Amino acid sequence: MLLWVAGVSPFSVYGADDDVQRIEAGRRIATFCANCHGASGVSAIPNVPNLAAQNPDYLLAQIDAFVTGKRKNAFMEGLMKVLEPADKTAVATFYAAQPAPPVSVVPEAQRVAGGAAFTRLCARCHGDNGHGNATTPRLAGQQAEYLRLNLERYLNLSGERFYAPMTAAVTQLGDKNIPAVIAYLRSLP
């Protein structure tokens, strides 16, 4: 389990020199992650998330969620349990420092419709630009299939993903608007 001292991010106590060292250590550790998430955090597997440019605090919280079983995926649970706390911080720092995935060109009508739905239902948590924050994931440039799969999990209450505010937002979004929101997110830098 991660140690969060009085709500302070473990990353706020490090300096720039520490970041360089952690990024390099994270690069070495992430070699086992590259098979699925890509060498620079941009996955070639459609249902596997991109980790590049995610907030390091968010990534560290997700690692912890796999370790504690709050987030369900037997493969990831096993992998995350073997990492030492410093390794987890290094991997999160490495992926956070990688450039965001390239934007996708999407049909203008779909981008506009998706942008309107995103602004209405998603931006208050994920940010106007879809970049997320320490507690909310970056969705801009995320894998289309990964987004579809997880939005449907929230919508259908499959049990794999549950967070009441997300379930409420995705329920309001509805199945018919999911493709447009995904297209919009894929078009964001």
VENCORVEN-V265375 format. One record per residue. RES is the residue in three letters. NEAR is the number of other ideal C-beta (glycine too) atoms within 12 Angstrom. Layout:
BEGIN
RES&NEAR ; RES&NEAR
END
This chain:
BEGIN
MET&17 ; LEU&29 ; LEU&16 ; TRP&20 ; VAL&10 ; ALA&9 ; GLY&11 ; VAL&14 ; SER&26 ; PRO&29 ; PHE&30 ; SER&17 ; VAL&15 ; TYR&21 ; GLY&11 ; ALA&12 ; ASP&10 ; ASP&20 ; ASP&23 ; VAL&17 ; GLN&20 ; ARG&33 ; ILE&29 ; GLU&18 ; ALA&25 ; GLY&38 ; ARG&25 ; ARG&18 ; ILE&28 ; ALA&36 ; THR&18 ; PHE&21 ; CYS&38 ; ALA&26 ; ASN&15 ; CYS&26 ; HIS&33 ; GLY&24 ; ALA&21 ; SER&27 ; GLY&38 ; VAL&28 ; SER&28 ; ALA&18 ; ILE&18 ; PRO&18 ; ASN&21 ; VAL&27 ; PRO&37 ; ASN&40 ; LEU&43 ; ALA&33 ; ALA&33 ; GLN&42 ; ASN&30 ; PRO&38 ; ASP&30 ; TYR&31 ; LEU&43 ; LEU&39 ; ALA&32 ; GLN&36 ; ILE&41 ; ASP&28 ; ALA&26 ; PHE&28 ; VAL&26 ; THR&17 ; GLY&16 ; LYS&20 ; ARG&26 ; LYS&17 ; ASN&24 ; ALA&13 ; PHE&16 ; MET&28 ; GLU&21 ; GLY&14 ; LEU&23 ; MET&34 ; LYS&20 ; VAL&16 ; LEU&28 ; GLU&16 ; PRO&20 ; ALA&21 ; ASP&29 ; LYS&38 ; THR&37 ; ALA&35 ; VAL&41 ; ALA&43 ; THR&38 ; PHE&37 ; TYR&42 ; ALA&37 ; ALA&31 ; GLN&32 ; PRO&19 ; ALA&30 ; PRO&34 ; PRO&17 ; VAL&20 ; SER&24 ; VAL&11 ; VAL&24 ; PRO&16 ; GLU&14 ; ALA&14 ; GLN&26 ; ARG&25 ; VAL&18 ; ALA&25 ; GLY&37 ; GLY&30 ; ALA&19 ; ALA&29 ; PHE&39 ; THR&23 ; ARG&19 ; LEU&29 ; CYS&40 ; ALA&27 ; ARG&17 ; CYS&26 ; HIS&32 ; GLY&24 ; ASP&19 ; ASN&24 ; GLY&36 ; HIS&27 ; GLY&34 ; ASN&23 ; ALA&27 ; THR&23 ; THR&26 ; PRO&38 ; ARG&39 ; LEU&41 ; ALA&36 ; GLY&37 ; GLN&42 ; GLN&33 ; ALA&32 ; GLU&22 ; TYR&30 ; LEU&41 ; ARG&27 ; LEU&24 ; ASN&33 ; LEU&39 ; GLU&25 ; ARG&25 ; TYR&31 ; LEU&27 ; ASN&20 ; LEU&17 ; SER&16 ; GLY&11 ; GLU&19 ; ARG&27 ; PHE&21 ; TYR&21 ; ALA&12 ; PRO&18 ; MET&25 ; THR&23 ; ALA&18 ; ALA&27 ; VAL&33 ; THR&20 ; GLN&22 ; LEU&31 ; GLY&19 ; ASP&18 ; LYS&14 ; ASN&28 ; ILE&35 ; PRO&27 ; ALA&34 ; VAL&44 ; ILE&39 ; ALA&30 ; TYR&42 ; LEU&45 ; ARG&36 ; SER&31 ; LEU&35 ; PRO&17
END
